[in-house]
Amino acid sequence: MSQEHGVNSTDVEAFQRDGVILIKGLFKDWVEPLRAGIEHNMQSPGDYGKNYTKEGQSGQFFGDYCNWQRIPQYHDFFFSSPAAQVTAKLISSDTVRIFHEHVLVKEPGTAQKTPWHHDQPYYCVNGAQVCSLWIPLDPVDQSVCPEFIAGSHQWGKWFVPTKFTGDSYVRDGDNMVEMPDIDKEREKYDIKSWQLEPGDCIAFHYLTVHGAPENLSNHRRRAFSARLMGDDATFVIRGGEMSPPFPGLEKRLVPGMPMDAEEFPVIYS
């Protein structure tokens, strides 16, 4: 069994079969830098920073993305951590590009759940060689851990995206269907979640269905997600709002073209 950059052949097989795996301790050396980056981010949100918590709800659910070019710790993570090498191995790709980073912070006592969804319908990206790395920066009890449905990336269905506030996106002409009520029939699915330590990593495919419980614990749940793309990733325009929006990208890329733009540098080749 060959080991390379924190993953072995069994991990690769599991990722391709289940669409999600846990890699223990992969980014333990990056916990403090990423914590510092998130504090910077929360003090100085980017253009897309928001509080998903509705008025009258307890706690705070903060999110932001597309800040890696202005927050040094995020930039360093992409260019100096093993994230790109690990992703190349998992998705069997010769190259890896940055798509974006996504920071999600659920403060103690946050009663808001993250709705069941999968990510690719939000994105301007088509392709199967895609991967997100979800990295907790605090200890995460299994009761607070995001949940992933093993094998759902192979269902052959694309579900209408849902905003984290609970509202659905509009999707015209994209042949997407409504997400089933997974919580009503949880026993039908192979739902995976874990007890996590800072620096662990959940790697998952853009089409893997997932959601997350509320954080009713006494601890913060800070997480840094790295969204990465491989050889077959191409540009697409969805039939409605896309997230992140990347305004003006449609003037530089034609649908079906590789994601060859300055926003998406190659970090592994």
N, C-alpha and C positions, 0 to 999 in steps of 0.2 A: 504494500500500500504506500504510494508515494505521497509525501507531505511537501506542500509548497505554499509559502506565504500564509500560514495559518489554516489552510484547508487541505483535505486529502481527497482521494478519489471517491471515498464513501460519501463525503460531504457534497461533492459535485453531483453524484447520482441522486442523493436525497433532494438537493435543490431542484434538479430538473424534474424529478418525480412529484414532489410535494409543493414546489413553488415557494418554500420557506424552510429555513434552517436556523438554528442557534449556533453561534460560534463564541465560545467562552473566552473572555479576557483579551480579545483581539486588539482592542484599542485602549487598554488600561493606561498606557503612557500618554494618551491624548485627553484624558478626563479633565485635568486641570486647565489645559489650554482651551478646550471647548467650553468649559464652565465660564472662563473669563470672557470668551467670545459671546456667549449668550447673555451675560450680564451687560456687556457693551450693547448688544442688540436690543435688549429690553429697555435700557436707558435711552437709546437712540434708535427707535424702530425705523425700518426702511419704508419704501413707498407702499408695501403690501402688508405691513404689520397691522395686526388687529387683535382685539379681545373678543373671542367667540362667545363669552359668557353673556347671556341676555340679562337685561335689567331685572333685578329682584332675585336672581339666582345667586347661590353662594359660591365663594371661591373666585378663581380667575383661570381662564383657559386662553393663554396667549399663543399666537402663531405668527410667523414671519418667514419669508423666503426670498431668494435671489439677492443675498447680501455678501456672497463669498468674495466679491471683488473689492469690497470696502472694509471688511472685517478681517484683520490679518490672521487671526487664529483659524478662521474658516479656510482662507486661502492656503495656509500652511498645511492644514489637514489634507486637502485635496492633492497637493503637490508633493507632500513628504511622508504621508502615512501609507500603510500597505493597502489602502482602500481600493485603488485601481487594480493592483496585481491580484487581489483576492477576487474582485469582480470579474476580471478577465478569465480567471480559472472557472468560476461558477457558471458563466454564460458561454464559455467556449468561444471567446472572441480574441482576435489578434490586436484589436485596439479598444480603448475605453475613453469616452468623452465625459466631461461634466455635463449634466443636464441642469441641475440646480441643487441647492441645499434647502431643507425645510426644518425650522425649529419649532418644537411644540412643547409648551410648559403648562402642566396642570398643577396649580398650587394646592396646598392642603385644603380639604373641605370642598373641592370642586365637584358639584353634583352632576355636571354635564357629561354625558357619554359622547364618544365619537361614533357617528353612525356607521353601519356596515356599508362598505364601498370597496371598489378597487380603483387604482390610481390612473391607469392609462386612458380611460375615457375623458379625464380632465385635460389630458396633455396633448400637445401638438406633435406627438411622436407615434409613429407606427414601427413595428418590429418586435421580434421575439427575444432578441439579445439585450435585455434590459434588467436592471436590478436596483433595489433600494437597500441601503444599510441603515437600520434604525439602532441608534446607540444611546443607551441610558446613561445619564451622568449622575444619577442617584440610585441607591438600592431600590428595586421595584419588586414589591410583593406580587405573587401570581394573581392576586385579586385585583390588581391595578394594571397588570401587563396587557398590552394590546393582544387581541386574539386573531388567529389566522386560520382559514379553512384550507386544510391540506388538499392539494389537487385541484383547487378551484380555478387556477390559471389555465387548466386544460378543459374547462367546461364548454368552450366554444361560444360563450355568451358574453356580451358587453352590456353592462348595466348603466342606466342613467345616473350620472354623478349627483351626489347630494352635498350641499354646502354644510360645513361643520356647525352652522347655526340651525340646520335641520331642513332648510328649503332646498328644493330640487332645481338643478340647472335645466335650461331648455335645450333639447337636442333635436334638431330638425333634420330628417333624412339620413340619420346615422345608424338606423336599424338597431337601436339600443332598447333594452327591455327594463322593466322595473325590478329592483332588487327584491327577492322574496323576503318574507318576514322570518328571518333566521332565528331570532330569539324564541319564536313560537314553537319551533321544531328543532331545537338544538341537537337532539339525539340523532338526527339524520346526518349530521356532519362530523367530520374528523377535525375538531377545533383544537388548535395548539396554542398554548401559552406557557410561560415559564416564570420561575423565580430568578430575578436578574441582579447582577452586581454592576456597578459603574465600569464601563469599558467593555462589557459584553456587546454582542452584535447580533441582531436579527436581520438576516439577509432574505429578501423576498422579491418575487417577480412583480412587475407593474400590474399584472392581471390577477394576482392573488387577492381574494376577498378577505377583508379584515375590518375590525372595528376596535374600540377600546372602552373599558368601563370608566365610570367616574373615579375620582381620586378622593375617597373619604378618609384616607389615612392622615397621619400627622406629618407626612413628609412630602417635600416637593417631588414632582416627577418631571425632570428636565430631560429632553431627548433631542439629539441632533440626527437628522436624516440626510444621508448623501444619496442623491438620485443620479444614476450613472447609465450610460448607453454604450452599446457595442457596435459591431460591424454593420449590422443590418438595419440600424435605426434610420428612419427617413421622416421628412417633414410632412405633416398633414394639417389641413384646416378642418376642424370639426364644425358641425352645423349649429353653432351657438357659442356661448361664452366659454373660453378656455382658461385654465389656471395651471401655472402662471400664464399671464397674457402675452408677454414678450411683444409689446407694441412695435410695429414696423417690420417685424421679422418676415411677414408675408411679402414685403417689397424686395427682399433679398433672397428668399428661398422659394422655389416652386414645389408644390406638392409632389412627393415621390423622390425628391432630391435627398442625398445624405445631409445630416445635420451639421453642415460645414459652415459655421458662422462664429464670429468672435466670442459670442456668449458661451459657446460650447467647445472649449479647447480640448485637444487630445492630451490626456495625462498618462497614457500607457500605450506603447506600441512595440 
